[in-house]
Amino acid sequence: MSAQEGRLVTSEDGTTIWAGDAGNKNGIPVVFIHGLSCTSTVFDLQFSDPKLLENLYLIRYELRGHGRSGYPATPEAYSGQRYAEDFMAVCKSFGLVKPFVCGWSLGALTPVDVAETFGPDQIAGVIYPGGPALTLELHAKYIHPTLQTLFGTAMSSDGNVLPEAANKFVDSVLYDPSIVPYGPRLQALAGFLIQPPSIRLLTVSRKVESGRWLKEFTSKPHLLVQGREDQHSVTEKLIPVAKETIPGIEIHVLEKVGHAVPIEGAAKLNELLLEFVQRHKKAWKA
């Protein structure tokens, strides 16, 4: 994906947010939100899937402090309200009303931010394509030891340390890193290395309010497609937390798939995602 594709959307505080779209503009809208220290290219296998392109309107954007979006440097710029405003700005730019959200990993926090800031009726339902950080407090209950270890070097400002940290981080999201060709691997490494460590720290250390989300949003349709070999979230610990927090959540576990379900489990994820949003289409129209 070239830098010329997509558009820059200006959020409430002036931060520019890169966003792009594909598919059927009359179809059910789904907004894809990536995780920590990567970019929206993690969803390339969704944005090239013929059935998804035929039936859905696909939108993806890059979180503030990531990829082609702006990099504000103050803690206040990484509040839940700011993330929610980014989401709403993207929706306004593309004419979206009550889309579904596919939030991977740290991207799962955005529906929480939106519900807290703008209420529960901005999003029709949520798809978690692997290891969602439901909230940072909940994520602490099932964070994988591998990810905890990686955080130490990932936050380093030492230029001699960061290349190794980037390689380990990229490898950690996959059950079998060898499946990724060299070009896409370089894209993933660049997504990590383009982000200043100070911004990475602001991203993961922000406070997440979740009271309204818990009370008013978790009854909406939710789908979790989880990789059994996830090295960022311990699957056996995540599932009971997800069931307790979101009682109606639908869960599918994919064998020999790691944290990056949109890559390693793309075919099954795409199938489940399409069926899910079509089944819950009334939630979008409501």
Backbone as JSON, one array per atom type, in Angstrom:
{
  "sequence": "MSAQEGRLVTSEDGTTIWAGDAGNKNGIPVVFIHGLSCTSTVFDLQFSDPKLLENLYLIRYELRGHGRSGYPATPEAYSGQRYAEDFMAVCKSFGLVKPFVCGWSLGALTPVDVAETFGPDQIAGVIYPGGPALTLELHAKYIHPTLQTLFGTAMSSDGNVLPEAANKFVDSVLYDPSIVPYGPRLQALAGFLIQPPSIRLLTVSRKVESGRWLKEFTSKPHLLVQGREDQHSVTEKLIPVAKETIPGIEIHVLEKVGHAVPIEGAAKLNELLLEFVQRHKKAWKA",
  "N": [[0.85, -1.19, 0.0], [0.68, 2.09, -0.98], [1.84, 5.33, 0.17], [0.24, 7.21, -0.95], [-2.31, 6.23, -1.2], [-5.62, 6.06, 0.22], [-6.7, 8.4, 2.78], [-6.14, 11.4, 4.71], [-7.52, 12.11, 7.75], [-8.73, 14.64, 9.85], [-8.66, 14.77, 13.28], [-10.45, 15.7, 16.33], [-8.64, 17.09, 17.99], [-6.82, 18.02, 16.22], [-4.97, 16.18, 15.33], [-3.77, 14.2, 12.67], [-5.25, 11.45, 11.03], [-4.62, 8.54, 9.35], [-6.57, 6.88, 6.91], [-8.3, 4.33, 5.05], [-10.37, 2.81, 2.48], [-12.38, 0.11, 1.11], [-14.19, -2.17, -1.01], [-17.78, -2.78, -1.05], [-19.69, -0.01, -1.11], [-22.31, 0.13, -0.44], [-22.65, -1.93, 1.21], [-22.6, -3.76, 4.39], [-21.03, -1.87, 6.86], [-17.73, -2.22, 8.13], [-15.3, -1.44, 10.42], [-11.86, -1.64, 10.68], [-9.4, -2.04, 13.12], [-6.1, -1.84, 14.05], [-3.41, -3.29, 16.09], [-0.92, -2.74, 18.71], [2.0, -0.93, 17.83], [2.1, -1.47, 15.08], [0.68, -1.47, 11.77], [-2.12, -0.69, 9.59], [-1.78, -2.54, 7.6], [-1.83, -5.1, 8.51], [-4.29, -6.08, 7.99], [-4.42, -6.77, 5.33], [-5.16, -9.2, 4.1], [-7.82, -9.34, 4.55], [-8.76, -7.13, 3.21], [-8.41, -7.86, 0.63], [-10.0, -9.94, 0.1], [-12.33, -11.55, -1.9], [-15.08, -12.15, -1.29], [-15.6, -10.65, 1.02], [-15.14, -8.1, 0.0], [-17.17, -7.92, -1.86], [-19.51, -7.99, -0.34], [-19.3, -6.33, 1.92], [-18.59, -3.08, 3.32], [-15.49, -2.0, 3.75], [-13.38, -0.45, 6.03], [-10.35, 0.89, 7.17], [-8.09, 2.2, 9.57], [-5.22, 4.01, 10.86], [-4.02, 4.02, 14.08], [-3.55, 6.87, 16.22], [-0.2, 7.94, 16.69], [0.89, 5.87, 15.29], [2.06, 4.33, 12.25], [1.0, 6.01, 9.36], [-0.38, 8.01, 10.54], [-0.73, 10.92, 12.75], [1.68, 11.93, 15.31], [1.27, 12.86, 18.18], [2.78, 14.11, 21.2], [2.18, 14.22, 23.91], [0.92, 13.03, 27.09], [-1.82, 13.57, 27.42], [-2.81, 13.48, 24.87], [-3.29, 10.86, 24.38], [-5.55, 9.89, 25.59], [-8.61, 8.1, 26.38], [-10.76, 9.5, 25.33], [-9.63, 10.89, 23.18], [-8.94, 8.78, 21.43], [-11.51, 7.85, 20.9], [-12.57, 10.07, 19.61], [-11.01, 10.07, 17.3], [-11.96, 7.75, 16.04], [-14.65, 8.5, 15.56], [-14.23, 10.65, 13.85], [-13.18, 9.37, 11.6], [-15.38, 7.78, 10.9], [-17.22, 9.8, 10.23], [-15.92, 10.95, 8.04], [-16.1, 8.94, 6.11], [-18.79, 8.6, 5.92], [-20.11, 6.82, 7.65], [-22.51, 5.11, 9.62], [-23.09, 3.77, 12.64], [-21.28, 1.43, 12.42], [-19.96, -1.97, 12.3], [-17.18, -3.11, 14.27], [-13.93, -4.32, 13.85], [-11.63, -5.14, 15.94], [-8.35, -5.62, 16.56], [-6.2, -7.04, 18.99], [-4.62, -4.52, 20.75], [-6.26, -2.75, 19.5], [-8.79, -3.43, 20.24], [-9.51, -1.88, 22.36], [-10.64, 0.47, 21.45], [-13.52, 0.35, 20.87], [-14.37, 0.38, 23.54], [-13.5, 2.91, 24.39], [-15.09, 4.49, 22.7], [-17.72, 3.84, 23.5], [-17.62, 4.8, 26.12], [-17.22, 7.54, 25.73], [-19.01, 8.51, 23.76], [-21.32, 7.05, 24.06], [-23.33, 3.96, 23.85], [-24.41, 3.47, 21.33], [-23.06, 3.91, 18.95], [-21.73, 1.92, 17.66], [-22.33, -1.15, 16.04], [-21.64, -3.78, 16.66], [-18.97, -6.05, 17.65], [-15.99, -7.53, 16.45], [-13.43, -9.57, 17.51], [-10.38, -10.28, 16.36], [-8.38, -12.1, 17.51], [-6.63, -12.28, 20.54], [-7.72, -9.99, 22.2], [-7.3, -6.86, 23.89], [-9.37, -6.42, 26.12], [-9.99, -4.59, 28.2], [-7.38, -2.62, 29.66], [-7.04, -3.33, 32.31], [-8.41, -5.8, 32.47], [-6.9, -7.19, 30.59], [-4.54, -7.64, 31.93], [-5.07, -9.91, 33.36], [-4.76, -12.05, 31.67], [-2.5, -11.72, 30.15], [0.25, -12.81, 28.19], [3.28, -14.43, 29.24], [5.39, -14.18, 27.4], [4.84, -11.78, 26.01], [5.02, -9.98, 28.13], [7.74, -10.14, 28.7], [8.78, -9.12, 26.33], [8.04, -6.45, 26.42], [9.95, -5.04, 27.89], [12.34, -4.61, 26.29], [11.08, -3.49, 24.09], [10.34, -0.96, 24.83], [12.71, 0.35, 24.97], [15.03, 3.01, 24.32], [17.36, 2.69, 23.04], [19.14, 2.54, 20.17], [20.62, 0.35, 19.34], [19.38, -1.76, 20.46], [16.74, -1.84, 19.64], [16.32, -2.95, 16.93], [16.56, -5.77, 17.31], [14.53, -6.08, 19.19], [12.33, -5.4, 17.61], [12.32, -7.49, 15.7], [11.83, -9.71, 17.37], [9.35, -8.99, 18.41], [7.69, -8.94, 16.12], [7.92, -11.64, 15.33], [6.65, -12.78, 17.5], [3.91, -12.5, 17.2], [3.06, -14.46, 15.57], [2.35, -17.91, 15.0], [3.83, -19.44, 13.24], [6.35, -17.9, 12.03], [7.66, -18.15, 9.57], [5.87, -18.2, 7.49], [5.4, -15.72, 6.51], [6.18, -13.68, 3.82], [9.23, -11.99, 2.75], [8.9, -9.26, 2.02], [6.33, -8.35, 3.2], [7.13, -8.89, 5.82], [9.14, -7.0, 6.24], [7.53, -4.73, 6.11], [6.07, -5.07, 8.47], [8.12, -4.9, 10.39], [8.94, -2.28, 9.92], [6.65, -0.92, 10.73], [6.81, -1.22, 13.46], [9.32, -0.01, 14.06], [9.09, 2.61, 13.16], [7.69, 3.9, 15.06], [8.25, 5.99, 17.78], [9.82, 4.98, 20.85], [8.91, 6.37, 23.11], [6.33, 7.12, 22.42], [5.2, 4.64, 22.13], [5.18, 3.83, 24.78], [3.41, 5.72, 25.91], [1.13, 4.88, 24.63], [0.53, 2.34, 25.71], [0.29, 2.8, 28.39], [-1.82, 4.36, 29.05], [-4.84, 5.47, 30.69], [-7.83, 3.6, 30.92], [-11.16, 4.02, 30.91], [-14.06, 2.12, 31.74], [-16.62, 1.68, 32.71], [-19.17, 2.45, 31.64], [-19.12, 1.11, 29.21], [-19.12, -1.58, 30.11], [-21.66, -1.73, 31.33], [-23.51, -0.87, 29.4], [-22.79, -1.6, 26.79], [-21.75, -4.19, 26.38], [-23.71, -6.06, 25.91], [-24.22, -6.12, 23.25], [-23.78, -7.64, 19.94], [-20.99, -9.82, 19.83], [-17.98, -11.24, 18.66], [-15.37, -13.52, 19.03], [-12.46, -14.58, 17.57], [-10.02, -16.67, 18.08], [-6.55, -17.44, 18.3], [-5.09, -20.49, 19.13], [-2.38, -20.71, 19.83], [-1.56, -18.21, 20.71], [0.77, -15.79, 21.67], [0.6, -13.44, 22.99], [-1.7, -13.2, 24.45], [-2.88, -15.42, 26.87], [-4.65, -18.05, 25.85], [-6.27, -19.91, 27.27], [-6.77, -18.55, 29.59], [-7.85, -16.15, 28.73], [-10.37, -16.79, 27.55], [-12.33, -17.54, 29.64], [-12.42, -15.04, 30.96], [-13.39, -13.38, 28.93], [-15.93, -14.54, 28.53], [-17.15, -14.08, 30.99], [-17.14, -11.31, 31.11], [-18.42, -10.49, 28.76], [-21.19, -11.84, 28.33], [-22.7, -12.95, 26.16], [-20.9, -13.53, 24.15], [-19.6, -14.91, 21.15], [-17.44, -17.56, 20.46], [-14.61, -18.77, 18.76], [-11.97, -21.0, 18.41], [-8.88, -21.24, 16.85], [-6.68, -23.69, 15.76], [-3.1, -24.03, 15.74], [-2.55, -21.38, 15.21], [-1.41, -18.13, 15.86], [-1.14, -14.99, 17.6], [-1.74, -13.17, 15.58], [-4.34, -13.44, 14.1], [-5.67, -12.27, 11.82], [-3.8, -12.72, 9.86], [-2.57, -15.41, 9.99], [-4.85, -16.93, 10.37], [-6.57, -16.16, 8.38], [-8.4, -17.07, 6.32], [-10.42, -18.53, 7.69], [-11.2, -16.62, 9.58], [-12.22, -14.59, 7.89], [-14.41, -15.87, 6.78], [-15.98, -16.39, 9.09], [-16.34, -13.78, 10.06], [-17.83, -12.52, 8.0], [-20.19, -14.07, 8.0], [-21.07, -13.53, 10.59], [-21.55, -10.68, 10.72], [-23.51, -10.47, 8.77], [-25.51, -12.02, 9.89], [-26.12, -10.5, 12.1], [-27.08, -8.17, 11.05], [-29.26, -6.53, 11.58], [-28.58, -5.17, 13.86], [-26.93, -3.19, 12.94], [-28.67, -1.7, 11.37], [-30.47, -0.87, 13.25]],
  "CA": [[0.0, 0.0, 0.0], [1.51, 3.28, -1.06], [1.45, 6.43, 1.04], [-0.73, 8.04, -1.65], [-3.63, 5.64, -1.07], [-6.33, 6.45, 1.42], [-6.86, 9.83, 3.04], [-5.83, 11.87, 6.05], [-8.69, 12.67, 8.43], [-8.32, 15.45, 10.99], [-9.43, 14.5, 14.5], [-10.9, 16.87, 17.09], [-7.51, 17.86, 18.54], [-5.94, 18.41, 15.12], [-4.13, 15.05, 14.91], [-4.19, 13.58, 11.41], [-5.44, 10.01, 11.11], [-4.69, 7.92, 8.02], [-7.65, 5.9, 6.76], [-8.56, 3.87, 3.7], [-11.57, 2.0, 2.36], [-12.46, -0.83, -0.01], [-15.4, -2.98, -0.99], [-19.1, -2.34, -1.5], [-20.11, 1.12, -0.28], [-23.69, -0.11, 0.01], [-22.65, -3.1, 2.07], [-22.51, -3.56, 5.83], [-19.72, -1.28, 7.14], [-16.89, -2.79, 9.18], [-14.08, -0.66, 10.62], [-10.78, -2.49, 11.16], [-8.46, -1.27, 13.94], [-4.93, -2.67, 14.31], [-2.88, -3.32, 17.44], [0.23, -1.94, 19.11], [3.28, -0.88, 17.1], [2.0, -2.01, 13.73], [-0.12, -0.6, 10.91], [-3.33, -1.31, 9.05], [-1.44, -3.59, 6.63], [-2.14, -6.4, 9.11], [-5.58, -6.5, 7.46], [-4.37, -6.89, 3.86], [-5.85, -10.41, 3.64], [-9.25, -9.05, 4.6], [-9.04, -6.12, 2.2], [-8.26, -8.46, -0.7], [-10.88, -11.12, 0.05], [-13.42, -11.23, -2.83], [-16.41, -12.19, -0.68], [-15.73, -9.49, 1.89], [-15.23, -6.91, -0.85], [-18.47, -7.93, -2.53], [-20.65, -7.86, 0.58], [-19.08, -5.4, 3.02], [-17.83, -1.85, 3.12], [-14.35, -2.16, 4.64], [-12.63, 0.77, 6.35], [-9.3, 0.7, 8.17], [-7.32, 3.41, 9.85], [-4.05, 3.79, 11.7], [-4.15, 4.7, 15.36], [-2.61, 7.96, 16.5], [1.07, 7.42, 17.16], [1.23, 4.69, 14.5], [2.0, 4.36, 10.8], [0.9, 7.26, 8.62], [-1.13, 8.99, 11.34], [0.09, 11.87, 13.5], [2.38, 11.44, 16.5], [1.31, 13.82, 19.29], [3.79, 13.64, 22.16], [1.8, 14.45, 25.3], [0.03, 12.0, 27.64], [-3.22, 13.94, 27.22], [-3.19, 13.13, 23.51], [-3.55, 9.42, 24.31], [-6.68, 9.56, 26.46], [-9.68, 7.38, 25.72], [-11.58, 10.45, 24.57], [-8.96, 11.18, 21.91], [-9.11, 7.61, 20.56], [-12.91, 7.84, 20.48], [-12.74, 11.15, 18.63], [-10.41, 9.6, 16.05], [-12.92, 6.81, 15.44], [-15.81, 9.24, 15.06], [-13.79, 11.45, 12.71], [-13.09, 8.45, 10.47], [-16.75, 7.44, 10.52], [-17.8, 10.97, 9.56], [-15.25, 11.14, 6.76], [-16.56, 7.93, 5.16], [-20.24, 8.53, 5.94], [-20.53, 5.6, 8.34], [-23.43, 5.21, 10.74], [-23.18, 2.57, 13.46], [-20.61, 0.28, 11.79], [-19.31, -2.99, 13.11], [-15.75, -2.86, 14.47], [-13.03, -5.47, 13.98], [-10.52, -4.58, 16.7], [-7.34, -6.64, 16.87], [-5.23, -6.79, 20.04], [-4.86, -3.25, 21.42], [-7.37, -2.1, 18.8], [-10.04, -3.77, 20.91], [-9.83, -0.84, 23.34], [-11.36, 1.59, 20.86], [-14.95, 0.31, 21.17], [-14.55, 0.79, 24.93], [-13.36, 4.36, 24.39], [-16.25, 5.09, 22.02], [-18.89, 3.68, 24.38], [-17.46, 5.68, 27.28], [-17.23, 8.95, 25.35], [-20.16, 8.88, 22.93], [-22.45, 6.19, 24.33], [-23.26, 2.6, 23.31], [-25.13, 3.29, 20.07], [-22.23, 4.3, 17.8], [-21.14, 0.71, 17.08], [-23.34, -2.21, 15.97], [-21.12, -5.0, 17.26], [-17.51, -6.1, 17.64], [-15.26, -8.76, 16.14], [-12.06, -9.58, 18.03], [-9.63, -11.27, 15.6], [-7.18, -12.56, 18.2], [-6.0, -11.66, 21.7], [-8.13, -8.61, 22.46], [-7.14, -6.19, 25.19], [-10.75, -5.99, 26.38], [-9.56, -3.35, 28.84], [-6.02, -2.88, 30.14], [-7.17, -4.03, 33.59], [-8.74, -7.19, 32.18], [-5.79, -7.81, 29.87], [-3.54, -8.06, 32.92], [-5.44, -11.23, 33.87], [-4.43, -13.11, 30.73], [-1.33, -11.38, 29.33], [1.19, -13.93, 28.05], [4.64, -14.11, 29.71], [6.23, -13.75, 26.28], [4.61, -10.36, 25.77], [5.57, -9.25, 29.27], [9.19, -10.09, 28.51], [9.08, -8.25, 25.18], [7.81, -5.04, 26.74], [11.17, -4.42, 28.41], [13.18, -4.1, 25.2], [10.27, -2.72, 23.15], [10.28, 0.42, 25.29], [14.06, 0.9, 25.01], [15.38, 4.07, 23.36], [18.69, 2.34, 22.54], [19.07, 2.14, 18.77], [21.24, -0.95, 19.15], [18.49, -2.77, 21.04], [15.43, -1.84, 19.0], [16.15, -3.89, 15.83], [16.29, -7.1, 17.85], [13.2, -6.02, 19.79], [11.35, -5.41, 16.52], [12.26, -8.84, 15.15], [11.18, -10.59, 18.34], [7.95, -8.6, 18.52], [7.0, -9.41, 14.92], [7.85, -13.09, 15.42], [5.78, -13.21, 18.6], [2.49, -12.47, 16.86], [2.79, -15.57, 14.66], [2.69, -19.28, 15.38], [4.88, -19.84, 12.31], [6.82, -16.68, 11.35], [8.2, -18.42, 8.24], [4.84, -18.1, 6.46], [5.31, -14.33, 6.03], [7.24, -13.35, 2.87], [10.17, -10.98, 3.2], [8.34, -7.92, 1.86], [5.41, -8.06, 4.31], [7.85, -8.87, 7.1], [9.77, -5.68, 6.34], [6.46, -3.79, 6.45], [5.76, -5.22, 9.89], [9.25, -4.35, 11.14], [8.89, -0.82, 9.78], [5.56, -0.43, 11.56], [7.32, -1.16, 14.83], [10.47, 0.88, 14.21], [8.73, 4.01, 12.87], [7.06, 4.46, 16.26], [9.19, 6.28, 18.86], [9.52, 4.25, 22.09], [8.14, 7.22, 24.04], [4.93, 7.04, 21.99], [4.77, 3.27, 22.46], [4.91, 3.82, 26.22], [2.18, 6.47, 26.12], [0.02, 4.09, 24.09], [0.17, 1.2, 26.57], [0.17, 3.2, 29.79], [-2.96, 5.26, 29.22], [-5.94, 5.01, 31.53], [-9.01, 3.22, 30.15], [-12.42, 3.94, 31.65], [-14.85, 1.06, 31.11], [-17.88, 1.46, 33.41], [-20.32, 2.54, 30.74], [-18.97, 0.0, 28.26], [-19.56, -2.8, 30.78], [-23.09, -1.7, 31.64], [-24.4, -0.51, 28.29], [-22.34, -2.02, 25.46], [-21.34, -5.59, 26.27], [-24.84, -6.89, 25.48], [-24.26, -6.1, 21.79], [-23.14, -8.81, 19.33], [-19.53, -9.9, 19.91], [-17.36, -12.46, 18.13], [-13.94, -13.68, 19.27], [-11.77, -15.62, 16.81], [-8.8, -16.7, 18.87], [-5.53, -18.43, 17.98], [-4.71, -21.32, 20.28], [-0.98, -20.5, 20.18], [-1.35, -16.78, 20.94], [1.84, -15.49, 22.63], [0.33, -12.16, 23.64], [-2.77, -13.48, 25.41], [-3.0, -16.85, 27.17], [-5.99, -18.39, 25.39], [-7.03, -20.6, 28.31], [-7.16, -17.55, 30.59], [-8.66, -15.14, 28.06], [-11.74, -17.22, 27.25], [-13.25, -17.33, 30.77], [-12.58, -13.6, 31.21], [-14.28, -12.86, 27.89], [-17.29, -15.03, 28.78], [-17.68, -13.42, 32.17], [-17.3, -9.88, 30.83], [-19.37, -10.34, 27.65], [-21.86, -13.15, 28.45], [-23.21, -13.5, 24.91], [-19.86, -13.56, 23.13], [-19.41, -16.13, 20.35], [-16.0, -17.81, 20.48], [-14.04, -19.82, 17.91], [-10.53, -21.13, 18.63], [-8.2, -21.8, 15.69], [-5.46, -24.4, 16.11], [-1.88, -23.68, 15.02], [-2.65, -19.96, 14.86], [-0.93, -17.31, 16.96], [-1.85, -13.76, 17.94], [-2.16, -12.46, 14.37], [-5.4, -14.18, 13.41], [-5.94, -11.74, 10.48], [-2.8, -13.23, 8.92], [-2.47, -16.87, 9.99], [-6.19, -17.53, 10.32], [-7.35, -15.24, 7.54], [-9.52, -17.7, 5.6], [-11.51, -18.84, 8.63], [-11.67, -15.35, 10.13], [-13.03, -13.9, 6.9], [-15.67, -16.61, 6.7], [-16.74, -16.16, 10.32], [-16.68, -12.36, 10.13], [-18.91, -12.24, 7.06], [-21.42, -14.71, 8.5], [-21.46, -12.85, 11.83], [-22.15, -9.37, 10.48], [-24.75, -10.66, 8.03], [-26.5, -12.53, 10.85], [-26.48, -9.42, 13.03], [-27.28, -6.96, 10.25], [-30.28, -5.66, 12.2], [-27.92, -4.31, 14.85], [-26.43, -2.05, 12.18], [-29.81, -0.92, 10.89], [-31.32, -0.43, 14.37]],
  "C": [[0.88, 1.24, 0.0], [0.99, 4.36, -0.13], [0.36, 7.28, 0.39], [-2.15, 7.49, -1.54], [-4.3, 6.11, 0.21], [-6.43, 7.96, 1.56], [-6.41, 10.15, 4.46], [-7.06, 12.58, 6.61], [-8.19, 13.46, 9.63], [-9.24, 15.21, 12.18], [-9.69, 15.8, 15.26], [-9.74, 17.73, 17.59], [-6.5, 18.26, 17.49], [-5.01, 17.31, 14.66], [-4.67, 14.46, 13.62], [-4.2, 12.07, 11.56], [-5.53, 9.47, 9.69], [-5.8, 6.88, 7.99], [-7.82, 5.54, 5.29], [-9.78, 2.98, 3.66], [-11.49, 1.09, 1.14], [-13.82, -1.52, 0.07], [-16.64, -2.26, -1.48], [-19.61, -1.22, -0.6], [-21.55, 1.02, 0.18], [-23.79, -1.31, 0.94], [-22.58, -2.74, 3.54], [-21.13, -2.99, 6.15], [-19.01, -1.96, 8.31], [-15.6, -1.97, 9.24], [-13.04, -1.54, 11.29], [-9.74, -1.63, 11.88], [-7.33, -2.19, 14.38], [-4.47, -2.57, 15.76], [-1.64, -2.47, 17.63], [1.4, -2.07, 18.15], [3.23, -1.59, 15.76], [1.15, -1.04, 12.92], [-1.32, -1.37, 10.39], [-3.03, -2.39, 8.01], [-1.67, -4.98, 7.2], [-3.44, -6.95, 8.56], [-5.58, -6.66, 5.94], [-5.15, -8.1, 3.35], [-7.36, -10.31, 3.81], [-9.62, -8.09, 3.46], [-8.78, -6.61, 0.78], [-9.13, -9.7, -0.86], [-12.11, -10.81, -0.82], [-14.8, -11.21, -2.18], [-16.63, -11.01, 0.27], [-15.91, -8.22, 1.07], [-16.58, -6.8, -1.54], [-19.61, -7.54, -1.59], [-20.52, -6.76, 1.63], [-18.39, -4.13, 2.55], [-16.74, -1.84, 4.18], [-13.6, -0.84, 4.8], [-11.55, 0.4, 7.36], [-8.58, 2.02, 8.38], [-6.18, 3.08, 10.78], [-4.14, 4.66, 12.94], [-3.17, 5.87, 15.48], [-1.33, 7.39, 17.1], [1.53, 6.18, 16.41], [1.22, 5.03, 13.0], [2.0, 5.75, 10.2], [0.09, 8.33, 9.36], [-0.17, 9.91, 12.09], [0.62, 11.29, 14.79], [2.41, 12.51, 17.59], [2.13, 13.25, 20.44], [3.43, 13.85, 23.62], [0.89, 13.34, 25.81], [-1.44, 12.3, 27.38], [-3.72, 13.55, 25.83], [-3.54, 11.66, 23.36], [-4.63, 8.99, 25.32], [-7.72, 8.79, 25.66], [-10.55, 8.29, 24.87], [-10.95, 10.73, 23.22], [-9.1, 10.01, 20.93], [-10.54, 7.54, 20.03], [-13.17, 8.91, 19.43], [-12.13, 10.77, 17.29], [-11.38, 8.69, 15.3], [-14.09, 7.56, 14.82], [-15.44, 10.1, 13.86], [-13.68, 10.59, 11.45], [-14.49, 8.09, 9.97], [-17.41, 8.59, 9.75], [-17.22, 11.14, 8.17], [-15.78, 10.18, 5.7], [-18.08, 7.76, 5.17], [-20.79, 7.3, 6.63], [-21.48, 5.92, 9.49], [-23.51, 3.84, 11.41], [-22.54, 1.34, 12.78], [-20.29, -0.8, 12.81], [-17.83, -2.61, 13.23], [-15.02, -4.19, 14.59], [-11.75, -4.95, 14.63], [-9.55, -5.65, 17.15], [-6.43, -6.17, 18.01], [-5.55, -5.48, 20.76], [-5.98, -2.46, 20.76], [-8.72, -2.39, 19.41], [-10.44, -2.73, 21.95], [-10.7, 0.27, 22.75], [-12.87, 1.51, 21.05], [-15.27, 0.69, 22.62], [-14.51, 2.31, 25.03], [-14.59, 5.05, 23.79], [-17.49, 5.0, 22.9], [-18.82, 4.63, 25.57], [-17.67, 7.15, 26.91], [-18.52, 9.37, 24.65], [-21.39, 7.99, 23.14], [-22.4, 4.88, 23.55], [-23.82, 2.44, 21.9], [-24.35, 3.75, 18.84], [-21.69, 3.11, 17.04], [-22.17, -0.41, 17.15], [-22.91, -3.48, 16.69], [-19.62, -5.07, 17.03], [-17.02, -7.5, 17.29], [-13.86, -8.6, 16.7], [-11.27, -10.65, 17.27], [-8.3, -11.64, 16.25], [-6.74, -11.69, 19.34], [-6.42, -10.26, 22.04], [-7.73, -8.11, 23.84], [-8.5, -5.61, 25.53], [-10.75, -4.66, 27.12], [-8.15, -3.64, 29.32], [-6.05, -3.63, 31.47], [-7.49, -5.51, 33.37], [-7.59, -7.91, 31.48], [-4.71, -8.32, 30.81], [-3.83, -9.46, 33.46], [-5.01, -12.36, 32.94], [-3.24, -12.77, 29.81], [-0.33, -12.53, 29.34], [2.57, -13.53, 28.57], [5.58, -13.65, 28.6], [6.08, -12.26, 26.01], [5.17, -9.52, 26.92], [7.07, -9.09, 29.15], [9.57, -9.11, 27.4], [8.94, -6.78, 25.51], [9.09, -4.33, 27.2], [12.03, -3.82, 27.31], [12.38, -3.24, 24.23], [10.2, -1.25, 23.54], [11.66, 1.09, 25.33], [14.24, 2.0, 23.98], [16.77, 3.84, 22.77], [18.56, 1.82, 21.11], [19.72, 0.81, 18.48], [20.36, -2.09, 19.66], [17.22, -2.93, 20.21], [15.3, -2.78, 17.79], [15.85, -5.31, 16.3], [14.9, -7.15, 18.48], [12.11, -6.09, 18.73], [11.2, -6.81, 15.94], [11.53, -9.8, 16.09], [9.69, -10.28, 18.46], [7.16, -9.12, 17.32], [6.86, -10.93, 14.95], [6.8, -13.54, 16.43], [4.3, -13.21, 18.24], [2.09, -13.65, 15.98], [3.16, -16.91, 15.27], [3.85, -19.77, 14.53], [5.35, -18.62, 11.52], [7.3, -16.91, 9.92], [7.16, -18.28, 7.14], [4.8, -16.7, 5.84], [6.46, -14.05, 5.06], [8.06, -12.16, 3.35], [9.59, -9.56, 3.12], [7.37, -7.54, 2.98], [6.09, -8.06, 5.67], [8.55, -7.52, 7.31], [8.73, -4.61, 6.68], [6.14, -3.84, 7.94], [6.87, -4.65, 10.77], [9.24, -2.82, 11.09], [7.79, -0.22, 10.64], [5.96, -0.31, 13.01], [8.36, -0.06, 14.98], [10.14, 2.35, 13.93], [8.13, 4.69, 14.09], [8.1, 4.74, 17.34], [8.83, 5.5, 20.13], [8.71, 5.07, 23.09], [6.65, 7.19, 23.71], [4.37, 5.66, 22.31], [4.38, 3.2, 23.94], [3.62, 4.57, 26.54], [0.96, 5.65, 25.69], [-0.42, 3.01, 25.07], [-0.06, 1.59, 28.02], [-1.02, 4.11, 30.05], [-4.03, 4.63, 30.11], [-7.15, 4.72, 30.65], [-10.21, 3.12, 31.09], [-13.33, 2.92, 30.97], [-16.22, 0.84, 31.75], [-19.09, 1.47, 32.51], [-20.31, 1.43, 29.7], [-19.5, -1.29, 28.88], [-21.08, -2.84, 30.94], [-23.98, -1.6, 30.41], [-24.02, -1.1, 26.93], [-22.12, -3.52, 25.32], [-22.48, -6.54, 25.91], [-24.97, -6.93, 23.96], [-23.56, -7.34, 21.22], [-21.61, -8.73, 19.38], [-19.06, -11.26, 19.4], [-15.87, -12.44, 18.44], [-13.43, -14.84, 18.43], [-10.35, -15.64, 17.33], [-7.83, -17.78, 18.41], [-5.1, -19.19, 19.22], [-3.3, -21.0, 20.77], [-0.62, -19.02, 20.35], [-0.27, -16.57, 22.01], [1.72, -14.09, 23.24], [-0.77, -12.29, 24.69], [-2.83, -14.99, 25.62], [-4.45, -17.26, 26.89], [-6.85, -18.99, 26.49], [-7.46, -19.66, 29.43], [-8.08, -16.48, 29.99], [-10.12, -15.56, 27.96], [-12.68, -17.07, 28.44], [-13.46, -15.86, 31.12], [-13.54, -12.99, 30.2], [-15.72, -13.28, 28.13], [-17.93, -14.34, 29.97], [-18.0, -11.95, 31.89], [-18.37, -9.63, 29.78], [-20.15, -11.66, 27.55], [-22.33, -13.76, 27.14], [-22.17, -13.67, 23.83], [-19.77, -14.93, 22.46], [-17.91, -16.34, 20.19], [-15.64, -18.97, 19.56], [-12.54, -19.83, 18.14], [-9.92, -21.85, 17.43], [-6.88, -22.43, 16.12], [-4.31, -23.97, 15.2], [-1.95, -22.26, 14.44], [-2.22, -19.16, 16.08], [-1.78, -16.07, 17.17], [-2.44, -13.08, 16.7], [-3.16, -13.29, 13.56], [-5.71, -13.59, 12.03], [-4.95, -12.22, 9.42], [-2.85, -14.76, 8.87], [-3.82, -17.57, 9.89], [-7.12, -16.8, 9.4], [-8.57, -15.9, 6.9], [-10.7, -17.95, 6.53], [-12.06, -17.56, 9.24], [-12.6, -14.66, 9.15], [-14.4, -14.55, 6.76], [-16.56, -16.32, 7.91], [-17.2, -14.71, 10.44], [-17.87, -12.05, 9.23], [-20.23, -12.82, 7.56], [-21.96, -13.97, 9.71], [-22.15, -11.52, 11.55], [-23.43, -9.48, 9.67], [-25.86, -11.14, 8.96], [-27.0, -11.44, 11.77], [-26.7, -8.09, 12.31], [-28.28, -6.0, 10.88], [-29.68, -4.73, 13.24], [-27.35, -3.06, 14.2], [-27.57, -1.12, 11.78], [-30.64, -0.33, 12.03], [-31.08, 1.03, 14.71]]
}
